[in-house]
Amino acid sequence: MNQKLFFKPLKCFKPSAKPAFAALLALLFSCVLPGCANYAEQPNYDLDRLTLNRSAAFTQRELINQALKEPNHSDAERKTALVNSYCDLAYRSIIYISPDKTPDACHSLGNRQRSCAYKMHICIRNCPLRAGNCEPCIDRARECLTE
């Protein structure tokens, strides 16, 4: 059973290179692990998927109600706050808006508008959607946008 091998077994490291490899590996771990342990910015889970989905349901329902109202009864500031929330939800990929149906307000969404939408999403998380008691959330977003 003396067969010839088609390849020679690889000898990855010479005996003299093993301590150098171990030292290099120890140096690598000593640099990487403290860097991971001292990661200063912790993720923010205030806006989880459930919160954003609740906000999307409320925002879309209120935008439909706003569109069904008579033109002289509609509140422009209220609609602006709802469209701002709608655009933020699209930016976060919670809802999809086709490019030809995207409101103009979504193209100029800045940090201030996103901050106001964030406050509205957090507020909606804590209100019952069916009772219609989420008006204070719209009011807060409206005030935030007019500041």
NORDAKA-V943184 format. One record per residue. N is the residue number from 1. NEAR is the number of other ideal C-beta (glycine too) atoms within 8 Angstrom. Layout:
# NORDAKA-V943184
[[N	NEAR] [N	NEAR]]
This chain:
# NORDAKA-V943184
[[1	2] [2	3] [3	4] [4	4] [5	6] [6	3] [7	4] [8	4] [9	5] [10	4] [11	5] [12	3] [13	7] [14	6] [15	5] [16	6] [17	8] [18	9] [19	7] [20	8] [21	9] [22	8] [23	8] [24	8] [25	8] [26	8] [27	8] [28	8] [29	8] [30	8] [31	8] [32	8] [33	8] [34	8] [35	8] [36	7] [37	6] [38	6] [39	7] [40	4] [41	4] [42	5] [43	4] [44	5] [45	5] [46	7] [47	10] [48	7] [49	5] [50	7] [51	13] [52	13] [53	9] [54	11] [55	15] [56	11] [57	9] [58	11] [59	13] [60	10] [61	8] [62	10] [63	12] [64	8] [65	8] [66	12] [67	6] [68	5] [69	8] [70	5] [71	5] [72	4] [73	5] [74	10] [75	6] [76	6] [77	9] [78	11] [79	11] [80	11] [81	14] [82	13] [83	12] [84	16] [85	14] [86	15] [87	14] [88	14] [89	14] [90	13] [91	9] [92	8] [93	5] [94	9] [95	8] [96	5] [97	10] [98	6] [99	5] [100	4] [101	5] [102	10] [103	8] [104	6] [105	10] [106	13] [107	6] [108	7] [109	11] [110	6] [111	5] [112	7] [113	13] [114	11] [115	9] [116	13] [117	14] [118	11] [119	11] [120	16] [121	14] [122	11] [123	13] [124	15] [125	10] [126	5] [127	11] [128	6] [129	9] [130	4] [131	6] [132	5] [133	7] [134	12] [135	7] [136	9] [137	11] [138	13] [139	8] [140	11] [141	16] [142	12] [143	8] [144	10] [145	13] [146	6] [147	4]]
